[in-house]
Amino acid sequence: MLDTWSRQKFEPKVNDAEKGRGRISKPIVVEGEVWIGCGAIILQGVTIGRGAVVTAGAVVNKNVESLTVVGGVPAKIINRIQCQ
């Protein structure tokens, strides 16, 4: 059963362009039951699949598949989570 928190979409604030950061045109999508480690950076346009784990300090520049552990700079697959 999915709840309303199972998929989150983060939209940039409109006034970010006024602060010199430029306009971000692609949202970041984080699906349900995802763990994101401290200091991880997720770049624009990336989708983190359901049940994925992003390790601390990782820089995610590509989509992360469901039930996958990624880490590093840039983030690479470390392991796949097996469900029993």
BASE-663696 format. One record per residue (C-alpha): x, y, z; residue number from 1; residue in one letter. Coordinates in Angstrom, 3 decimals, decimal comma. Layout:
// residues N
[atom [X Y Z] NUM A]
...
END
This chain:
// residues 84
[atom [0,000 0,000 0,000] 1 M]
[atom [1,410 3,376 -1,009] 2 L]
[atom [0,877 6,462 1,067] 3 D]
[atom [1,127 10,120 0,120] 4 T]
[atom [4,810 10,171 1,150] 5 W]
[atom [5,810 7,341 -1,197] 6 S]
[atom [7,044 9,720 -3,908] 7 R]
[atom [8,328 13,234 -3,302] 8 Q]
[atom [9,142 15,832 -5,941] 9 K]
[atom [11,335 18,775 -4,954] 10 F]
[atom [10,793 21,928 -6,985] 11 E]
[atom [13,256 24,843 -6,845] 12 P]
[atom [12,212 28,180 -5,418] 13 K]
[atom [11,496 30,891 -7,967] 14 V]
[atom [13,743 33,457 -6,280] 15 N]
[atom [16,891 31,271 -6,586] 16 D]
[atom [17,702 32,940 -9,923] 17 A]
[atom [17,669 36,307 -8,185] 18 E]
[atom [20,372 35,097 -5,777] 19 K]
[atom [22,785 34,302 -8,619] 20 G]
[atom [22,295 30,535 -8,532] 21 R]
[atom [20,626 30,283 -11,919] 22 G]
[atom [17,367 28,555 -12,631] 23 R]
[atom [17,082 24,813 -12,094] 24 I]
[atom [14,886 23,364 -14,808] 25 S]
[atom [14,644 19,710 -13,769] 26 K]
[atom [13,108 18,441 -10,508] 27 P]
[atom [14,612 15,807 -8,199] 28 I]
[atom [12,277 12,855 -7,540] 29 V]
[atom [12,736 10,699 -4,420] 30 V]
[atom [10,491 7,639 -4,286] 31 E]
[atom [9,417 5,863 -1,078] 32 G]
[atom [11,584 4,085 1,506] 33 E]
[atom [14,824 5,751 0,348] 34 V]
[atom [17,800 6,376 2,634] 35 W]
[atom [20,059 9,335 1,801] 36 I]
[atom [23,299 9,625 3,763] 37 G]
[atom [24,664 12,790 5,344] 38 C]
[atom [26,305 15,203 2,914] 39 G]
[atom [25,061 13,423 -0,200] 40 A]
[atom [24,513 15,691 -3,206] 41 I]
[atom [21,755 14,880 -5,686] 42 I]
[atom [21,927 16,830 -8,935] 43 L]
[atom [18,971 18,147 -10,929] 44 Q]
[atom [16,821 15,783 -12,957] 45 G]
[atom [17,727 12,685 -10,929] 46 V]
[atom [15,181 10,097 -9,755] 47 T]
[atom [16,021 7,940 -6,738] 48 I]
[atom [14,115 4,640 -7,031] 49 G]
[atom [12,036 3,010 -4,309] 50 R]
[atom [14,069 1,381 -1,524] 51 G]
[atom [17,416 2,728 -2,767] 52 A]
[atom [20,287 3,770 -0,486] 53 V]
[atom [22,607 6,711 -1,249] 54 V]
[atom [25,743 6,603 0,924] 55 T]
[atom [27,122 9,582 2,846] 56 A]
[atom [29,050 12,052 0,710] 57 G]
[atom [27,911 10,568 -2,615] 58 A]
[atom [27,371 12,798 -5,639] 59 V]
[atom [24,429 11,412 -7,622] 60 V]
[atom [24,343 12,627 -11,233] 61 N]
[atom [22,305 9,790 -12,803] 62 K]
[atom [19,065 8,021 -11,912] 63 N]
[atom [19,296 5,363 -9,202] 64 V]
[atom [17,392 2,111 -9,748] 65 E]
[atom [15,059 0,709 -7,100] 66 S]
[atom [16,638 -1,503 -4,421] 67 L]
[atom [20,182 -0,356 -5,214] 68 T]
[atom [23,001 0,953 -2,992] 69 V]
[atom [25,080 3,716 -4,615] 70 V]
[atom [28,061 5,698 -3,395] 71 G]
[atom [31,150 7,614 -4,442] 72 G]
[atom [31,962 10,635 -6,566] 73 V]
[atom [30,284 10,250 -8,987] 74 P]
[atom [27,903 7,699 -7,470] 75 A]
[atom [28,222 4,149 -8,758] 76 K]
[atom [26,359 0,954 -7,900] 77 I]
[atom [27,883 -0,708 -4,839] 78 I]
[atom [25,305 -3,437 -4,314] 79 N]
[atom [21,806 -4,554 -5,219] 80 R]
[atom [19,388 -5,248 -2,382] 81 I]
[atom [17,840 -8,724 -2,523] 82 Q]
[atom [14,299 -9,064 -1,175] 83 C]
[atom [13,307 -12,441 0,242] 84 Q]
END
